[in-house]
Amino acid sequence: MRAFVYAIVFFSFFDLFSQLPIMSPFALSLGASSFMTGLAVGMYSFSNTIGNVISGFMTDRRGPFVILLIGLFASGISLLLYSFAIGPVSLLGIRFVHGFMEGLIVPAAFTFLANRAEESKRGRSVAISGAFVGMAAIIGPAYSGIVASKTGAPFIMTVNGVIMFILAISAFFLLRSVSFVKKQKVEGTKHFRVRYLFRHPGMVRAFAGAFFLMFSQGVLALVLPLKVEALGFDTKATGMLLSTFGIVAILIFLLPINRIFDKVRPMITLAFGISMMGLSMLFLSQVTELKFLYIAMALYGIGFAFLFPSINSLLIDSSSPEFRGKAYGYFYAFFSIGVVAGSSLIGFLDLTFRGAFMLTGIILLSVALYTILGMKRSLLLTEEP
């Protein structure tokens, strides 16, 4: 049963990553201007954020099974709509619906996994789910880039839609036996819990980690191809570099080293992970040889592999099952916002690739320092009589 939910996680992110190489060319083929093309790409993340938050609230009320089922079926339908896009405006509408419906799936899936993970193995559990996300990040863009060159974007989205329908039908039979015990409502706690999510130190750090993880991804997706091109290498080199970070992350997620996430405090692994990502960004800003770019991306992969389970563990430790859906809803909303913020900020500042990587590295190291100082404050408060 857990394996099937991991499959849902994989294909949800597979659908997301398979869009990356094909959506801009598809929008241009429909006659979109540069502005409309950017809007079409960003519209998915915008509506996905809304879907994430609503999914969190509905998951707590109805349970993850119902929301998963609705999200999978609705995503399948929205993916089929790409074949009927006749212009930029219709594409914008389809992107909004697709992003919103897809946003219902991930918080419900991770709530399902978190609520059934043994406390002593919750770090290893989220590390395994991170491996599926990493595999989707590697396979999705390669698959869509190769297939779309012979068919087209609508075909890719139709295939993804069929997969969503198969997952939805399978979920109906495999997950419906999972009972959802609705917690008794306590008067006046609904609004308190939403505020609590943004006041609890662990939750705030989980949200910040999610945001800055995807902030760096947005910068990487925008700037790395420019740097590689400026150094005289082709797009294959960019793909290999991105695959390097994904492969390193997956190895850490799946090898026995993943037990570290159950033995070491998530605040420590979070600080280490985001520090490694920051250092890799600073390294990327300086190096000019391909072999050093690979080393930088390997460092980024190590940081990613330590950060992703850490922020998930922090979220689980900082929330109780009755409002964990809301927590995951906001958590993945910060994921979506982070991607847009990273690429948008760098574009707005009009930085060179060196400046973009340096700024991102400084931001990530500052967040790591904030996390470390927070740990020290917590220890001092604990030691006070």
N, C-alpha and C positions, 0 to 999 in steps of 0.2 A: 504493500500500500504506500509506504514512504517512497519506494522506488518510482511508483507511478507519479507521485507529486513532484519528485525530482525531474521527471520527464516533462511535466507541465512547465516547471521553471525553465528548463532548457529551451523548449520550443517558444515560450513567451519571449525570452531574450534573443533566441534565434531569429524570430520575426523582426525584432527591433534592429538587430545588427545587419540583417540581410537587406534592410532598406537603405543603409548608408551609401553604397556605391551607385544606386540606381535612381534615387528620388529626384535629385537635381536634374540629371539628364532627361528624366521623364517629364518633369515640369516644363523644361525648356522645349521639349518636343510638342507640348500642348500649346505653345505660344506664350508662355509666361515670361515676363520681364525679369531682370535680375532681382528686383525688389520682391516680386511675387514668388519667385523661386525660393528666396530665403524665407519668405513668409510660409510657404508650403512646407518647407523642411521643419521650421520651428513650430508650426501649428500642432504637430503631433505631440511634442513635449509639453506645450501649453495645456492641451486638453487631457493629456496623460496625467498631469499634476492634479487636475480636478478629479479625474477618475480614481486616482490613488487615495485621495482624502475621503471621497464618498465610499469607496470600497472598505476603508478602515471602519467607518461608522456602521455600515451595513453588516460587515463581518461580525462585529460585536453583538448586533441585534439578532441576526438570522443564522449565524454560524458560517464558517468558510465554505462548506459544501455548496450551499445555494448560490453564493456570490461567484464561486468558481464556475459553476454550471452556466450562470447567466453570462459571465464574462467570456467564456470560451465560445458559446453559441453566437453571441453578439459580435465577437471579434471575427469569427468565421464569416458572418454575413457582411461585415464592413470591409473585409479583405476582398470579397467578390465584387464590391462596388467599383474597385479601381478599373475594371474592364469597361465601365460605363462612363468614365471621366471623358468629357468632351472639350474641356477648356480649363484655364487656371482657376476660375471661380468654383466650378464643380469639384476640382481637385482639392481646393481648400476645405470645402464641406466634408468631403470623404476623409481627409486627413484628420479633421476635428473629431468625427465620429469614431474613426479607427483608434486614435490616441486615447479617447475617453474610454471606450470599451476595453481596450487592452489594459488600461489602468486599473480595471476592476480585478484583474487576475492575480498579479504578483503579491499584493499585500495579503490577500486571502490564502494563497499558497504558502507563503512564509509563516503566516499565523498558524496554519494547519501543522506545519513542520515543528514550529517552536512549541506549541502546546503538547506535542507528543514526544518531545526530546527529553531523555533522562537528564536531570540537572547536572550530573557528573560528566555527561558526554555532550553538552549543548554546544561547546566550542567546536568539537570535531564534526558535529552534525552540520553546523553552518559553514564549516570549511568545505564539506562535501558539496553543499549547495553552491558554494562559490566556485567549485570546480566546474559545475555544469554551466554557470554563467560564463566562465572563462572559455570553455569549449565552444559555446555559442558565439562568443566574440571572435574566435578564430575561424570557425566553419562558416558562419553566416555571411560575412562579406565576400569570402572566396567563392562560395556557392552562387550567390546572386550575381556577382561580377562575371563569372564564367557563363552561367545559363542565360542571363539577360542579353549578353552579346549575340546570342543565337536566336532568342525568342523575343523578350521584351519585359518591361517592368510588370504589366498586368498579369503575365503568365506566372511570374514569381509570386505575386500576391495571391493569385488564385490557388497555387499549390499550398502556400501557407494557410489559406483559408480552409482548404480541404483537411489539412493536418489538424487545425483547430476543431473542426467538426468531429473528426475521429476521436480527439482527446475528450471532447464534450460528451459524446456517446459512451466512451469508455468510463469517464468519471461518473456518469449516472449509475452504472452498474457496480463499479469498484468502490466508490466512496460513499454511496448513500447509506450504507450500513453503519457508518461512523456517527455515533450519537453526539448531539450538541446539547449540553446542559446549559440552559439559559439561567444566568445569575439573577437573583432577586435584586430588583432596583431599590436603592437606598435613596430616600428623598434628598434632593439637592446635590447629589454627587455627580450628575452628568457634566455640568459646567466646570465643577472643581477638577474633574479628571482631565478635561481638555487643557485647563491651565496648568495642571500638574505636569503634563507632558513637556511643557516649556520651562518648568521651574526645577525639575529634578536634574542635578548635575550630570548624572550618567546619561540621561535621555538627551540633554542638550549636547553632550559630546558625541553621542551616536548620530544625532541629526547633523552636527557640524562635520563629522567624519564623512557621512554620506554626501553632503554638499561638496566638500573639498575634494573628495575622491573623484566625483564626476566633473567638478570644475577642471581638475587637471586633465581628465579625459577629453573634455571639450577643447582645451588648449592643445593637447597632443594631436587630436584629429585635425585641427586647423593648421598648426604650425609645423609639425614634423614633415609633412610632404613638401612644404616650402623649403625647409632646410636641406632635405635630401636632394631636391631639384637644384638648389643653389650650389651644392657640392658636386653636381654633375652626374648624379646617379638617377636611374629610372624609377618608375613606380613599383617595379618588382622589389626593389630594395626597401621601399616603404612598407610594403606588405610583409616582407621577411622580418623587418624590425618590429612591427606590431605583433607578429606571430611569436617572436622571441619572448616578449614580455608575457604573453598569454601562456606559452608552454612552461616557462619558469613558475608562474603562479599556479598552474594546474598541478605541477609536480609537488609543490609545497602543500597544496590542498589535499592531495591523495596519498602521499608518502607518510610513513610513521611519524614524521616530524609534526604532523597535524595534531598530535597529542598535546603539543605545547599549549594549544588554545584552551585545554581543560585544566592545565596545571599552573599557568601564569595568568595573573590578573589582566583582564582585557584592556585596562587603562595603559598598562606597560606595553603590550603588544601593539596597541593603537599608536602610542607615541613613537615606538620603533618603526612601525610601518609607514607612517606619514613622514617621518624623518628621512627614511630611505627614498621615498618618492620625491621629497624636496631636494635631496642631494643629487638624485638622478637628473632632475630638471636643471640644476646648476651645472652639472657635468655636460648635459646636452647643449647648454648655451655656449660652451667653450670648445668642445672637441670638433675636429674637422675630418678625421679619418673614420672609415666605415667600421673598422674593428672596435673602435672606442664607442661608436654609436651603439653597437651591439651590447657592449658592457653596460652602457647607460640604461638601455632598455631591460637588461637582465636585472639591474638594481631596481628599476621601476617595478618589474614583475615581483620581486621579493617584497617590496613595500606594499603593493596591491594585495599580495597574498596574506600579509599580516594584518592589513587594515580591514579588509572586508569581513573576516570572521570576528574581529574585535568589536566593530561597531554593531554587528548583529548580536553578539553576546551581551554587550552593554545594554542594548534595547531589551533583550529578554530578561536580564537581571533587574532592570529598572521598571519593569511593567508586570502587572498581574494578568492572568488569562482573560478576565472580564473586560479589559480595555486594551488588550494587546493588538487587536485589529486596528484601532485608531492609531496606535503607536506606529505600526507598520505602514498605515496609510500616509501619515505625515513623513515617515522615513523615506519612502519611495517618491513622495512628492519632492523632497529635497534632492533626490537623485536626479529627477527630471530638470529641476530648476538649475542644478549645478552645471549640467552640460551646456544649457543655453547661456548661463552667466559667464562661463569660461570663454567660449568662443566670441560672445558679444563684447565682453570687456576688452579682449585683445584687439578685436576689430575696431572698436571705438577709439582706443588709444593709438591705433595705427603703429604698433611697435614692430621692430624687426624681429626675426625669429630669435636672435640672441637676447634681445630685451624681453621678449615674451616669456622665454624659458627662465630667465633670471628672476623676473617678477613673480612668476608662479612658484619657483623654488623658494623664494623669500617668504611668500605667503604660507606655503606648506610648513616650512620650518618654524614660522611664528605660531602656527596652530599647534605644532608639536610641543613648543615651549609652553604654551598656555596649558596644554594637557599635563605636562610635567609639574608645573607650578600648582595646578589643581590637585595633583596627587600629594604634593608636599603639604598643602593646606589641610587636606583631609587627614593626613597622618598627625599633624600638629593638633588638630581638634580632637582626634581620638586619644592622644596621649594626655590631654589636659584632664586634671582630676575633676 
